Amino acid sequence: MSSHQAAQEDILSTAARWRDEGKQVALATVIATWGSSPRPVGSQLVADGDGHFEGSVSGGCIEGAVIEEARKVMGSGAPSVLEFGVSNEQAWEVGLACGGTVRVLVERVE
């Protein structure tokens, strides 16, 4: 098993544990990248309703925006797709200036 696969299993086990503890939980997954990207497709981040998170979808540069979206998804239950890229004004605001584009699926863990 690669270290990337092991990290993903850790994220999923954390998500299951937090859900079993009665917390609201959302999972963010990199579903597409173009150009330079800090994390590969399949990278994941789990967040709970208290603002705790584990994992990474960007090496830190867009995590704040992803966690904020995770809170919205936990409340609504509706999944969301975020896209960040250097031509996207929001990407500059969150620090994604690496020359690539990242698309992230955020979904509530039931």
Order of alpha helices (4+ residues) and beta strands (2+ residues): alpha-beta-beta-beta-alpha-beta-alpha-beta
